[in-house]
Amino acid sequence: MSTWSDLMLQNGMSPLMEQLIFFHDHTLMIIIMITIMVTYIIMTMMYNKFINRYLLEGQLIELIWTMMPALTLMFIALPSLKLLYLLDEINEPMITVKSIGHQWYWSYELSDFKNIEFDSYMESYKMIDQFRLLDVDNRLILPFNSKIRLIVCSMDVIHSWTIPSLGVKIDALPGRLNQMGFIINRPGIIFGQCSEICGTNHSFMPITIESVKMSTFIKWLKSY
């Protein structure tokens, strides 16, 4: 969960988010190297008193400053393509969850086992161990280390189902089904919010996932 003192990304709770963090750090290091090199060149030009008024062309230096950006872009593009394939849907998911956006709450359906449907409203802030504007009355219980397919739609306006620590952000559109796959790495409670301005109470429709082991998930299913 993100707090007021965080300056970086949230800790990854899924392989996808971990790869996104690695790609972010990889790209940031390349940008830092480019910034240092350009700053050094600018400083040397400012203090360099040697000039050549008759220099018309320099094919070697033009070849170098054409090839270097191309190689740099290759170092960024190859990991980016790998991430694009990771973002693709998971084949043969173990669990399918349907999330429906409403003004202003989420409802969930799990129809793989039996027809489980429940609404998830924001919990009123009463206890000291609750998180204001983030906790809900009915959490979505999911097992970790399992392939999960998420299907998202909306009943009214455009919403966005977003869990930053999972690297999941998928738009909920009325009249259209969007889907995405993810795997949760470890147990814990994961928080998210609607990331599309959807009306007056846009900030009052949080998402809370409780990641548990498979036996606890089965007990939760039997309770319905």
C-alpha positions as CSV (number, residue, x, y, z in Angstrom):
1,M,0.0,0.0,0.0
2,S,1.2,3.5,-0.8
3,T,1.8,5.9,2.1
4,W,2.6,9.6,2.3
5,S,6.4,9.0,2.6
6,D,6.7,6.7,-0.5
7,L,8.8,8.2,-3.3
8,M,9.0,5.1,-5.5
9,L,6.6,2.5,-6.8
10,Q,4.8,0.1,-4.5
11,N,6.3,-3.3,-3.8
12,G,5.3,-5.8,-6.5
13,M,2.7,-8.4,-5.4
14,S,2.7,-10.1,-8.9
15,P,5.4,-11.2,-11.4
16,L,4.0,-8.6,-13.8
17,M,4.5,-5.7,-11.3
18,E,8.0,-6.9,-10.5
19,Q,8.9,-6.9,-14.2
20,L,7.4,-3.4,-14.5
21,I,9.6,-2.2,-11.6
22,F,12.7,-3.8,-13.2
23,F,11.9,-2.1,-16.5
24,H,11.4,1.3,-14.7
25,D,14.8,1.0,-13.0
26,H,16.4,-0.2,-16.2
27,T,15.1,2.8,-18.2
28,L,15.9,5.2,-15.4
29,M,19.5,4.1,-15.4
30,I,19.7,4.7,-19.2
31,I,18.2,8.2,-18.8
32,I,20.7,9.0,-16.0
33,M,23.6,7.9,-18.2
34,I,22.3,10.1,-21.1
35,T,21.8,13.1,-18.8
36,I,25.4,12.8,-17.4
37,M,26.9,12.5,-20.9
38,V,25.0,15.4,-22.3
39,T,25.8,17.6,-19.2
40,Y,29.5,16.7,-19.6
41,I,29.4,17.6,-23.3
42,I,27.7,20.9,-22.6
43,M,30.3,21.8,-19.9
44,T,33.2,21.0,-22.1
45,M,31.8,23.1,-24.9
46,M,31.4,26.0,-22.6
47,Y,35.0,26.0,-21.5
48,N,36.5,24.8,-24.8
49,K,38.3,27.6,-26.6
50,F,39.4,25.5,-29.6
51,I,37.2,26.1,-32.7
52,N,37.4,25.2,-36.3
53,R,35.7,27.8,-38.6
54,Y,36.3,25.7,-41.7
55,L,34.7,22.5,-40.5
56,L,32.0,21.6,-43.0
57,E,31.3,17.9,-42.2
58,G,32.3,15.1,-39.9
59,Q,31.0,11.8,-41.2
60,L,32.5,9.8,-38.4
61,I,30.9,11.8,-35.6
62,E,27.6,11.9,-37.4
63,L,27.7,8.1,-37.7
64,I,28.5,7.8,-33.9
65,W,25.6,10.2,-32.8
66,T,23.2,8.3,-35.1
67,M,24.2,4.8,-34.0
68,M,24.3,5.6,-30.2
69,P,20.6,6.7,-29.9
70,A,19.6,3.7,-32.1
71,L,21.4,1.3,-29.8
72,T,19.9,3.0,-26.7
73,L,16.4,2.7,-28.1
74,M,17.1,-1.0,-28.7
75,F,18.1,-1.5,-25.0
76,I,14.7,0.1,-24.1
77,A,12.6,-1.6,-26.8
78,L,13.5,-5.2,-26.2
79,P,12.5,-5.3,-22.4
80,S,9.4,-3.3,-23.4
81,L,8.3,-6.0,-25.9
82,K,8.9,-8.6,-23.3
83,L,6.5,-6.8,-21.0
84,L,3.9,-6.5,-23.7
85,Y,3.8,-10.2,-24.0
86,L,3.5,-10.6,-20.2
87,L,0.5,-8.3,-20.3
88,D,-1.3,-10.7,-22.6
89,E,-4.0,-12.8,-21.2
90,I,-3.2,-16.0,-19.2
91,N,-4.0,-19.3,-20.9
92,E,-6.1,-21.7,-19.0
93,P,-6.8,-19.6,-15.9
94,M,-7.7,-21.4,-12.6
95,I,-10.3,-18.8,-11.5
96,T,-12.4,-16.3,-13.4
97,V,-13.6,-13.2,-11.5
98,K,-16.1,-10.7,-13.0
99,S,-16.0,-7.2,-11.6
100,I,-18.8,-4.8,-12.4
101,G,-18.5,-1.0,-11.8
102,H,-21.4,1.0,-10.4
103,Q,-21.8,4.5,-9.1
104,W,-20.2,4.2,-6.7
105,Y,-19.2,0.7,-5.7
106,W,-17.9,-2.6,-7.2
107,S,-19.8,-5.9,-7.4
108,Y,-18.1,-9.2,-8.0
109,E,-19.2,-12.5,-9.5
110,L,-17.4,-15.9,-9.2
111,S,-19.2,-18.4,-11.4
112,D,-16.6,-21.1,-11.8
113,F,-17.6,-23.0,-8.6
114,K,-21.1,-21.8,-7.9
115,N,-22.9,-18.6,-8.6
116,I,-21.3,-16.3,-6.0
117,E,-22.3,-12.6,-6.2
118,F,-21.6,-9.8,-3.7
119,D,-21.3,-6.0,-3.6
120,S,-18.2,-4.3,-2.2
121,Y,-18.9,-0.9,-0.6
122,M,-16.4,1.3,1.1
123,E,-16.1,0.6,4.8
124,S,-16.8,3.4,7.3
125,Y,-13.6,4.4,9.1
126,K,-14.2,3.2,12.7
127,M,-11.3,1.0,13.9
128,I,-7.7,2.2,14.2
129,D,-6.5,-0.8,12.1
130,Q,-8.6,0.2,9.1
131,F,-7.4,2.3,6.3
132,R,-9.4,5.4,5.5
133,L,-11.0,5.4,2.0
134,L,-9.4,2.0,1.2
135,D,-11.1,-0.8,3.1
136,V,-14.4,-2.4,2.1
137,D,-17.1,-4.3,3.8
138,N,-16.8,-7.4,1.5
139,R,-13.3,-8.1,0.4
140,L,-12.5,-10.1,-2.7
141,I,-10.8,-13.3,-1.5
142,L,-8.3,-14.8,-4.0
143,P,-5.7,-17.6,-3.6
144,F,-2.1,-16.7,-4.3
145,N,0.1,-18.6,-6.8
146,S,-3.0,-19.2,-9.0
147,K,-3.7,-18.0,-12.5
148,I,-6.6,-15.5,-12.3
149,R,-8.6,-14.0,-15.1
150,L,-10.4,-10.7,-14.4
151,I,-13.3,-9.7,-16.6
152,V,-14.4,-6.1,-16.1
153,C,-17.5,-4.1,-17.3
154,S,-19.6,-1.2,-16.1
155,M,-23.3,-0.7,-15.5
156,D,-23.4,3.1,-15.9
157,V,-20.3,5.2,-16.7
158,I,-16.6,4.5,-17.3
159,H,-14.7,3.2,-14.3
160,S,-11.2,1.8,-14.0
161,W,-10.4,-1.3,-11.8
162,T,-6.8,-0.6,-10.6
163,I,-4.5,-2.4,-8.2
164,P,-1.0,-0.7,-8.4
165,S,0.9,-3.4,-6.5
166,L,-0.4,-6.0,-9.0
167,G,0.4,-3.9,-12.1
168,V,-3.3,-4.1,-13.1
169,K,-5.3,-1.2,-14.5
170,I,-8.2,-2.1,-16.7
171,D,-11.1,0.1,-17.8
172,A,-14.7,-0.8,-17.0
173,L,-16.8,0.2,-20.0
174,P,-20.6,0.0,-20.3
175,G,-21.6,-2.6,-22.9
176,R,-18.1,-4.0,-23.3
177,L,-16.1,-6.8,-21.5
178,N,-12.4,-6.2,-20.9
179,Q,-10.2,-9.0,-19.5
180,M,-6.7,-9.3,-18.0
181,G,-4.8,-12.0,-16.2
182,F,-2.6,-11.9,-13.2
183,I,-1.0,-14.0,-10.5
184,I,-0.6,-12.9,-6.9
185,N,2.8,-13.8,-5.5
186,R,2.2,-14.0,-1.7
187,P,-0.5,-13.6,0.9
188,G,-1.6,-10.2,2.2
189,I,-4.2,-7.5,1.8
190,I,-4.0,-5.4,-1.4
191,F,-5.6,-2.1,-1.9
192,G,-6.7,-0.3,-5.0
193,Q,-9.1,2.4,-6.2
194,C,-11.1,3.4,-9.2
195,S,-8.8,5.3,-11.5
196,E,-11.3,6.9,-13.9
197,I,-13.2,10.0,-12.7
198,C,-16.7,8.6,-12.7
199,G,-18.7,11.2,-10.8
200,T,-19.2,12.8,-7.4
201,N,-18.2,9.8,-5.2
202,H,-15.4,8.6,-7.5
203,S,-12.9,8.5,-4.6
204,F,-15.3,6.4,-2.5
205,M,-15.2,3.1,-4.4
206,P,-12.0,1.3,-3.3
207,I,-10.9,-2.2,-4.2
208,T,-9.6,-4.6,-1.5
209,I,-8.2,-8.0,-2.3
210,E,-7.3,-10.5,0.4
211,S,-4.7,-13.0,-0.8
212,V,-4.9,-16.3,1.0
213,K,-3.9,-19.9,0.6
214,M,-6.0,-22.3,-1.4
215,S,-7.6,-24.0,1.6
216,T,-8.7,-20.7,3.1
217,F,-10.2,-19.7,-0.3
218,I,-12.2,-23.0,-0.5
219,K,-13.5,-22.4,3.1
220,W,-14.6,-18.9,2.0
221,L,-16.4,-20.4,-1.0
222,K,-18.2,-22.9,1.2
223,S,-19.4,-20.1,3.4
224,Y,-21.7,-18.8,0.6
